[in-house]
Amino acid sequence: MPLTWTHQLTDIDWSELSALYLAAPLGNKSPTSLQTVFTNSMFRCFVHADGKFVGLGKEIVGKLMDLSRGHRKTILYAVPGKEDFYRKLGFKRMTTAMTIFDDQARAMENGYINET
């Protein structure tokens, strides 16, 4: 099955992408939120097979790393529990990142933040 790679936002089915995020599991992201995030991203990469989105984690991250090569730093926001996947690709944990979630208790429960 041939893969089609694109960096363009035209013809993106945001509802389909939202369903892929949920299945991956990368979280419950609304189509509107995904459209906002990807529209505001400097680099993006989408892959289709037979007209449907496919998630090729390692390959997509590799393409994004190629696109951003030459930048002084690349910051990745990962789903808790996926750290080893990104470590294998060369990413290291930051010790200086800070955040405020609108639902701090839920973020803590889901492993995004801790008390320290």
Secondary structure, DSSP 8 states (H G I E B T S, - for coil): --EEEE---TT--HHHHHHHHHHTTS----HHHHHHHHHT-SS--EEEETTEE---HHHHHHHHHHHTTT-S-------TT-HHHHHTTT----SS-----TTHHHHHHTTS----
